[in-house]
Each structure stands twice: as C-alpha cells, then as structure tokens.
C-alpha cells in the first residue's frame, strides 16, 4: 500500500472496506452480534506521522486501525482519557496491522448515518493517539 510518495490512502481505504466486507460475509452475516442496520464503512483515514490511521465501522464494532510501516506499535494507547489495548492482526488482504476498539457495542445504533456520526467523533482522537505513539517509538 506504499508508493514512492508514501501510503496510497484511497487504495488503503478501499482495501480495508473490501477486507472487512469479506469478514462480515464469512463470519457475521446473520449473526445476532451484528447490527443488521449497519454496513462496513471506512469513516475516516489520515496519516498520523508516518502511519495510516483508519476509523472503521462494522456491523459488530467500531475500531481504529493503524498500519505502521515498521510494524512497531504499543500494546496500549490512551484515547479519550482511557487506556485501550491494541491488538496485532493479520488479514491476507491487508497484511499486519493494529486494531483498537473504539466503540465496543454498536448494536443499538439505529441508522448508518447515526453510527457514522458517532464513529467520526473518534477520528481526531484516534489519529492523535496514533501520532503520539509513533513519536514515542521514533
């Protein structure tokens, strides 16, 4: 996902959406844990220092995803004044990335529009936390 000028953010957004639509189709379609009113959507994507930071809404959760180019990332970040664990994940379509749960329960969100608005409120705090984490590892 990196080109000569840095990460291809639109390409990454599309790859994330496709990968998680596939996860949804394989694991969550029809699952009572998934909110049938929601669909997979990349809500925000930004470059935080050298690391693409994505806010991803799915029918089962909302996560912040980080794609550090060197793979280095802390096991915990403080976001919104609360420590949150980061998990290393590998999906064939995306390679290795880090995931932090931002909104654990999306089951009561009644529309995609409202879910996106709530998820969007995490875009800046997520990018700030990723940028801070990357500065600490530099």
N, C-alpha and C positions, 0 to 999 in steps of 0.2 A: 504493500500500500504506500510505499515511499517512492517518490520520484526524485529527480535531480534538484528540484526546488523545495523538497520536503514532502510531508504527507499529502496524499490526494484525499482531502476531506470529503468531497462529494462521493468519491468512489468508496471510501470507508463507510460513509452513512448508508449507501446502497447495500454494501456487503453485510453490514450489521443487520439491517432490516431483513434481508433475504435469509440470513443465517437463523435469526430468531423466529421468522415465519416458519421456517423448516422445523425448528424445535417445537413450536406451537403445534404444527400439524402432526408431528411424531408423538409428542408427549402430553399435550394439554387440551387438544380439541375434544370437547365433550366432557372434560374433567370438571367436577364440581368446584375445584380450586380456581378454575379460570373464570373470569367475568366475561360472559358472552356479549356484553355491550361494548367491550373494548377490543382493539386490534393492536398489533405490533406497530410501533411508530418510534422513529428516532425524533426526539423532541428538540434536542439541541446538540450541537457539536462545535467544539472550539479547540484551538491549540493552546494548551497550558504549558508554558515554557516550551519544551521540545516534545510534548506528549499530547496526542489527540485524546480529548475528554468528551465522552458522549453520554447524554442522558437518554435512556431507553425505557419506554413504556411498553409493557406487555400485558396481556390479559391476566397474568398471575402476580405481577410485581412491577416496581419501577426501580431500576438500578442505574448507578453511574458506572460507566466502563472507562478504563484507562488503558492505553496502548503505548507504554513506554518503549522507546526504540531499543534500549539496552536491557529491557526486561526487569529492571530494578524498580521496586515499589515497596512501600512499607506494608506491614501486616495489619496496620490500623491507622485510620485518619480521623481527625476531629472535623466534623462537619456540623454546622449549626449548633456548636457548643456541646456536641455529643460524640464520644468516641464510637467509631463504626469499624467493624472488621472488614478487611479486604481479602478476597479470595482469588487465587490464581486459577484461571480456567483456560482450557484449550478446546477450541472448536476447529475442525478441519478447515472450514471456510475462512476463519479469522486468525488462526494461529493462537499464540498465547496472549492473554490479556488479563486484566484485573477487574474485579467486579465488587461494588459496594452497594448494599441495599439501601435505597433512599426512602422508599415508601413500601413497607412490607405488605400492607393489606390494601389492595385496590378493589376488593370485592364489592364494596358499597358505592363505588363511583358509578353514577347512573348514566353518564354520557361520555363519549370520546372527547368532546370539547372540554368538559369539566376536568377530565383526567389529564388532558394535555396542559390545561392551565395550571393545575397543581404540580404536575411534573416540571413544567417550565420554571416554576419558582425555585427549583433546585439547580438550575443551570449555572447560575453565577456562583453559588456556594460550592458546587462540585468542581467547577473549573478552578476556583481559588484554592481549594484543598489540594487538587492535583498539582497545581503550580507550586504551592508551598512544599509539598512532598518532594517534587523534583528538585527544587532549590536546595533542599536539605541533603539530597544524595549527590549533588554536584561537587 
